Amino acid sequence: MNILIPIFLVLTLTSSTWPLALGLQSQEQKSWPQRLLIALIFGFVQAVMVYLGEMLGQRFMHLMAGHNHIVVFAIFGLIAFRMIMEALKIRKENRLFVFESFSKLFIVAIAASINTLIAGMAFSGLQLDITAMPFAFLLAGFVWAIIGLSMPINRVNILMTSVSQLISAFIIFVISFFYLFNLQLF
């Protein structure tokens, strides 16, 4: 499989940390050590979730042998649908959160990485080499969170995160569509 597919999947799946990190700006301004710690938490949770998803996928995808392309299409279609719904919530400013403690931050980081867990299960069906995937998800989740934590919260930035989610959903759906029909993407 082409190297661009995993890159697109990593970037699109981890983009869900951007609006959450942006929502943190609604509180007092965070110091750079706090921002780095928060971004590291988002990246770490993304990495753990993709690893757990891949382990679950290896355990159960063999049960669907012969139908992997349909299962992968369904999983990525579900993720794309969820991302569209999230984009609409972001645009209405319903998905911007305030965190009083790091324990709540972990819970929200886990919730933001559910798509990553689900996608991780499909990775064995895509037959991707996932050796570096957890590190890639850690890095990408960290970068998206730093971007969100570095931006002021305003209408334009909220709209940008919403559009980012829509673009990510479209990319994931295109990848799943091409995989469903066994077409070469690149």
C-alpha positions in Angstrom: 0.0 0.0 0.0 1.2 3.5 -0.8 2.9 5.5 1.9 0.5 8.4 1.4 -2.5 6.4 2.7 -1.1 6.0 6.2 0.1 9.6 6.3 -3.4 10.8 5.3 -5.0 8.5 7.9 -2.8 9.7 10.7 -3.3 13.4 9.9 -7.0 13.1 9.4 -7.7 10.9 12.4 -5.6 13.0 14.8 -7.1 16.3 13.7 -9.9 15.8 16.2 -7.5 17.1 18.9 -7.4 20.5 17.3 -10.9 21.8 18.3 -10.5 20.4 21.8 -7.2 22.1 22.3 -8.7 25.3 20.8 -11.5 25.1 23.4 -8.9 25.2 26.1 -8.1 28.7 25.1 -11.5 29.8 26.4 -10.0 29.6 29.8 -7.0 31.6 31.0 -3.9 31.6 28.9 -1.8 28.5 29.4 1.9 28.7 30.0 4.1 26.9 27.4 5.0 24.0 29.8 1.2 23.5 30.4 0.6 23.6 26.7 3.3 21.1 26.0 1.9 18.8 28.7 -1.6 19.0 27.4 -0.5 18.4 23.8 1.6 15.4 25.0 -1.5 14.0 26.7 -3.5 14.3 23.5 -0.7 12.7 21.5 -0.1 9.9 24.0 -3.8 9.0 24.1 -4.0 8.9 20.3 -0.9 6.6 20.2 -2.3 4.2 22.8 -5.7 4.1 21.1 -4.3 3.2 17.7 -2.2 0.5 19.3 -5.2 -0.9 21.2 -7.3 -0.7 18.0 -4.7 -2.5 16.0 -4.5 -5.3 18.6 -8.3 -5.7 18.6 -8.2 -5.7 14.8 -5.6 -8.5 14.7 -7.6 -10.5 17.1 -11.0 -10.2 15.3 -10.5 -9.2 11.7 -9.7 -12.8 10.7 -13.3 -13.7 11.5 -14.3 -11.6 8.5 -11.9 -13.1 6.1 -13.0 -12.6 2.6 -15.1 -9.5 3.6 -12.3 -7.3 4.8 -12.9 -4.7 2.1 -16.6 -4.3 3.2 -15.7 -4.2 6.9 -13.0 -1.6 6.3 -15.4 0.5 4.2 -18.0 0.3 6.9 -15.6 1.2 9.7 -14.2 4.2 7.8 -17.6 5.2 6.6 -18.7 5.3 10.3 -15.7 7.4 11.2 -16.4 9.8 8.3 -20.0 10.2 9.5 -18.9 10.8 13.1 -16.4 13.4 11.9 -19.1 15.2 9.9 -21.3 15.3 13.0 -18.4 16.6 15.1 -17.8 19.3 12.5 -21.3 20.5 12.7 -21.1 20.6 16.5 -17.8 22.5 16.3 -19.4 25.1 14.0 -22.2 25.6 16.5 -19.6 25.9 19.2 -21.1 22.9 21.0 -17.8 20.9 21.0 -15.6 23.4 22.8 -14.8 22.2 26.3 -13.5 23.7 29.5 -11.3 21.5 31.7 -10.9 22.0 35.4 -8.5 19.1 36.0 -6.1 16.8 34.2 -8.3 13.8 34.9 -11.1 15.5 32.9 -8.6 16.2 30.2 -7.7 12.5 30.0 -11.4 11.6 29.6 -11.9 14.1 26.8 -8.7 13.0 25.1 -9.9 9.4 25.2 -13.3 10.5 23.8 -11.5 12.4 21.0 -9.5 9.3 20.1 -12.4 6.9 19.7 -12.2 7.3 16.0 -8.5 6.4 16.2 -9.4 3.2 18.2 -12.0 2.2 15.6 -9.6 3.0 12.7 -6.9 1.0 14.4 -9.2 -2.1 14.2 -9.4 -1.6 10.4 -5.7 -1.2 9.9 -5.2 -5.0 9.9 -7.8 -5.2 7.1 -5.9 -2.6 5.2 -2.7 -4.7 5.6 -0.7 -1.6 6.8 2.7 -1.9 8.4 1.8 -0.4 11.7 5.3 -0.6 13.3 5.6 3.2 13.4 1.9 4.0 13.6 1.7 4.7 17.4 4.7 7.1 17.1 3.1 8.8 14.1 -0.2 9.2 16.0 1.7 10.6 19.1 3.5 13.1 16.9 0.5 14.2 14.9 -1.8 14.4 17.9 0.8 16.5 19.7 1.2 18.9 16.7 -2.6 19.3 16.2 -3.0 20.0 19.9 -0.1 22.6 19.9 -1.8 24.3 16.9 -5.0 24.5 18.8 -3.4 25.7 22.0 -1.5 28.4 20.1 -4.5 29.9 18.4 -6.8 32.5 20.0 -10.4 31.3 20.2 -12.5 33.2 17.8 -15.1 32.6 15.2 -12.6 32.2 12.3 -10.5 29.6 14.1 -13.6 27.7 15.2 -14.7 27.6 11.6 -11.3 26.4 10.5 -11.4 23.5 12.9 -14.9 22.6 11.6 -13.8 22.8 8.0 -10.7 20.7 8.9 -13.1 18.0 10.3 -15.1 18.0 7.1 -12.0 17.7 4.9 -10.8 14.9 7.1 -14.1 13.1 6.8 -14.0 13.4 3.1 -10.5 12.1 2.8 -11.3 9.1 5.0 -14.4 8.4 3.0 -12.5 8.5 -0.3 -9.8 6.1 1.1 -12.6 3.7 2.2 -14.4 4.0 -1.2 -11.2 3.2 -3.1 -10.4 0.3 -0.8 -14.0 -1.1 -1.2 -13.6 -1.3 -4.9 -10.0 -2.3 -4.7 -8.9 0.7 -6.7 -5.4 2.1 -6.7 -5.4 5.5 -5.0 -2.0 6.7 -6.1 
